[in-house]
Amino acid sequence: MKGRLAVPAALSLACALPLQAQASVTLYGVIDNGIEYANHQPEGGGSIVRMSSANIAGSRWGLRGEEDLGGGRKAVFVLESGFDGDTGRSSQGGRLFGRMAYVGMQGRWGSLLVGRQQNALFDFIGPYDPMLLAPRYSIMNQDVAFVSRADNTVKYLGRFGGVTASAMYSFGAESSRPDGSEVPGEPKLGREYGLRLSYAAGPFGIGAVYDEINSGTTTVNPDAKTRRAVLAGFYDFASIKTFLGYRWARAYDGALLPGAAVGAGNQGSSLWWTGLRWEATRAVALTLAAYYQDFRNTGSDPWLFVGHARYAFSKRTEAYLSVGYALNRGEANLGVASGVGGFGYAPPGTNQLGTVVGIRHIF
């Protein structure tokens, strides 16, 4: 699936090193483009037909490398850059390696990684979302925190048989500062930490994750923080895989949840989801999913229903069709587009239908 550039680690440094370790660097990527129709747009309520990138997978390219240090130890790194396949622009605010940029060590005991990385929610949710965390028409629409990344992060990751465990801590980055650096004397600003634990054996898998992040700035709600906890599982009945999950969330001290009505008492929600994926043949797969979020002290509770079909021409290339329907109760404004969790992409209280057909290639 991925092109490889094998690189001898010693190269011209051979004379300076007593032993020559073996190293490799892999160039990899994904490009995903399609044509989308969506009605009831927030700008006047009309419909739109548009080219859209990152529909079932974020378009990206990256470099992944490792060096064998002997004794079961490796040095590892990842540099990963997101981009819009329809315009060529860099994603993640124009960062060159906005998706990931980290280096670390790996051994029998696990991995210790340092740099910009996915948070604990992002690392956790993929196996438990029927839509495999698609940028459009998935759990990401209901809560964008599931695809968040953290700067200045130290992470431990260990896999022991069917058990996967990880812990992460971000030293933070004050979001209003142009350099995005830690603030002297204000260690809580932008700070994030998370823990996850999962187990998978045979057709069954279950896991839990906790994440807490400070979203304040030096001038606005410096104590603002949001806590999330998730419990989810799957069961694979041979050709049909079923999913079930629950996410609890609360925001405190001025922090806001995506989609919640303004008001301190409203900054909490429960999100449930379920779905199934049917591998009809080796080339054809069909997915059905439903996501429902109940916000505290409000009747503005949105549903998202999704249907998805894909046809794999090969291991690298597939065509797909996705259909999403956002059912907005009260003043909910969930849309089928991704954006900041999909909220604000439909007029308040208005339902929205969207469909996208596209092609994804992995290299």
N, C-alpha and C positions, 0 to 999 in steps of 0.2 A: 504493500500500500504506500510505501514511502521510499523516495529516492535516497540513496545513501552515498555519502562521501567518506570513504575510509581514509583516515589521516594518521600516519604513524606519529605517535606523540613525541618521539625524540627528535626526528627531522634533523635540523642543523645543530640541535643542542646535544646530540649524542655524545660528543666529546666531553661535555660538562656533567653528564649524568652517569653514575656508575651502573645503573640498570635502566633498561628501556621498557617503560610501561606501555601497554597497548591502549590506544585511544580511538574514538570514533565520533564523528559529528553527523547528525541526520538533518537534512533539509526536508521540511514537511509543510503541508498546508491544506486548506479547504477553500473552495469558492462556490458560493451558493447565490444564484440570481433567479428571479421569477417575475411574473406579472400578477398584480393584485387588484381586485375590485373590492371596495368597501363603501357602504352607504352611510348616511347620517353622520357626516363629518362635523367636527365642532365649529368650523367656520361656515355657518349658515345652514347646516343640516343637509347639504347636497351629497352626491356620490362622487367617487373618484376612481379612475383607473390609472395605475402607476407601475413603474418598474420598481421592484424592491429587492434589496440585498439582505442576506442573513435571515432567511425565512425558517428553515429547519436547523440551520447551523450557522454560527458566526463565521464569516469569511476571514481567513487569517493565513499568515505564513510564519514559520518559526525555525529556529535552530535548537536542536537538543543534542547534548554531548555528554560523554562519560569517559573517564580514564581509569583503567584497572590499576589499583595501587598494591594489589597482592593481599593475601590474608583475608579475602572476602570483602575487601573495602574498595570503594570507588569514589572518585570525585565526579560530581554531576553538575550540569547547568541547563537552563532553559531560557531562551529569549524568544518571545512570541508577540507578533504584531498583528493587530486587527485592522481591517480596511473595509470600505464600502465597495462591493463589487460593481455597482452601477456607476460610480463616479471616480473610483480610485483613491478617494480621500482616506486618510488614516482615521480610525475610530478611537474611542477612549480619549476624547478631547484633543486629538492630534498627537498623542504620544507615539514615539517610534515603537517602543515595546510596551504598549499599554495593557496588553493582556497578562503577560507574565515576564518577569526578569529576576531570576534568582540563581544562586549557586549554593552547593552544599556537599555533604558527605553521606555516603550510603554504605551500610554493612548489614550483617546478620541481625543486628539489633534494631534496624530500621533506617530512617533517613532524617537528617537534620538540615533544614533548608533556610536560607536567609535572602530576603529581597522582597519585591512586589509579587504577591501571590493571591490565589483565590482564598476567600474566607471559608470558615468551616461549613457554612450552609451550602456554598457552591460545590465544595468537595463532596458533600454528602448526597445531594438531592438527585443527581443523574439517574441512578438505578431505580429510583422510586417514583419518578414522574412518567406517566404513560407516553407523553410526548417527548421524552428524552431531553427536556429543557430547551425546546425549540425557542428561538428569539421571538417568534410570533405564534399565538394560539397555544400557549402552554401555561404552566404555573407561574412563569415569569411575569405574565400579564397581571396576575393578582398580587404578587409581591416581588419587586425587583431586587430585594435583598438576596434572593436565591442565586443571583449572578453577580454578586459584589466581589470586589477585590480590595486588598489592603496593602498600602505602602509600608515600608519599614517593618517587615514582618519576620519573625522567627517561628518556624513550624517544625514539629516532630510528627513523623508518620511511621507507623509500624504495622506490619501484616504478619499474623501468626496463625497459620492454618486458615480457618474460615473467619477469623476475627480480624477486623481492621480498626485501629485506634489512632487518633491524632489529636494534637493540641496546638493551638496557634496563639501568638500574642503580637499585636501591632503596637509599636511605640507611638503611632499616630501621626497625623499631618493636619495642621490647621487649614481647613478648606478655603478660608478667605485669603490665605497668603499665596502670592504668585509662585513661590518656590516650593510650596507644599511640604515644608520641613517641620520638624518637631519644634515646639515653642519653649524656649528656656523658662523654667519656673512654672509651666503649665502642662505637666505630663499627661493630664487626662484628656486634653483636646485631641480628638480623632482616635483615641485609644480604642482598640478592639481586641477581644479575646474570644476563643471558641473551643469547644470540646466535642468530639464525635466518637461514637462507638457503633460498629455494625457487625452483623454475623450473617454469613451465607453458607449454606451447605445443600448440595443437590438442587432441588427446585425451589427452596425456601430461602427468604432473606428478610431480615428485620434490622432496624437501626434507629438511633436517636442522636440528636445534636442540640447543642445550646450555643447561642451567640449573643454577645452584648457589645454595643458600640456607642461611643460618645460622639454626638454629631454637633456639639456646640462650637462657638467661636469665642475669641477673646472679648468680643463686644456683644454678642447675641446668645443668650441662654448657654453660658459656658458649662452648666451641669447637665445639659440635655443628653439623654441616653435612651436607647431602645433595647429591649430584651426579647429574644425569640427562642422558642423550644419546639422541636419537631419530633414526632414519632411516626414511622412509616414502615411498610413492608410490602412484599410481593410473593406470589406463588405462581410457579410455571407448570401448567398442565400440558406438558409436551408442546403442542403447537399454539396454545393460548396462554398468555401470561397476564395475570390480574394484579392490580395495584390498589392500595388503600393508604391514606395518610392524613395526618392532622398537624397543623401548625398553630401554636399559641403566640401572641405578640402583645406587648405593652410598651408604651412610650411615656417618658417621665420628664418633668422639669422643662417643658417647652418643646420637647422633641415631637415630631409629627410622623404618623404612619401614612404611607401612600394610600390615598382613597378615603381616609377618615375625615369626617366633618370637623371643622374647627371647634375647639373646646376641649379643655383638659380631661373632662370625663369621657370623651369619645375616643381617646387615643389607646384603644385596645381592640383586638379582633381575634376571632377564631376562623381558621381556614381549613376546610375539608376538601379532599379530592378522592376520586376513584376512577378506574378505567381498565381497559383491557387491550392487548395487542395480539393479533392473530397472524401468525406466519402461514399464510395460505399455501404458498409454495416457496421454493428457495429464492424466487425472484419477487414475489408479491407479498406485501404485508399491509394489514389494515388496523387502524387504531381508533378507538372511541374513548373520550375522556370528559369528565365533568368536574368543575372547580366551583366551590361556593364559599363566600366570605361573609361572616356575620360581624358587623361593627357594633361596638358597645353603644348603648343609649341612642340608637338611631335605627330607622327602618330602611336605610339606604344600603342594602345588602345585595351585591351583584353575583350572578351566575356567569360562568363561561362554559359553553358546550363546544366540543371540538370533534371533528372527524378527519382522518388523514389516511391517505393511500399512497404507497410508493411502489415503484417498479425498478428493480436493480438490473441494469444492463450488464454490470460486472461488479467486482468488489469495490471498484473506485467510483463508478458513475451510476447515478440513479435519477429518475424523474419522479415527481411527486405532485399530489393535489391535496391541499388542506382547506377545510371549511370551518370557520369559527362563528359562533353566535353569542354575543354578550347580552344578557338579560338583566337590565338595570331596574331595580326596585327603588322607590323613593327618589332621592336626588343623586343616586350613584351615577358615575360617568365613565364606567369602564369601557374601553374600546378594544378592538382586536389587534391594534398595532402594539408594538412593544413599548417604546418610550419609557417614561418613569413608571414602570409597572402597569402601563396601559391606561391609567386613570387620566382623565382630561382629554381622551381621544374620541369621546362621543358627547353630544349635548346631555346635560343632566337629566336623568329620568328617561332617556331615549335608548332603545335597543339598537344594536348594530350587527349587521351581517357582513362578513368578509370571506373572500376565497382567494387563494393564490395557487398558481401552477408554476412549477419551476424545475430546475435541474441543479444537482449538486455533484461536484467532482472533488475527489480526495487525491492529493498527490504527496 
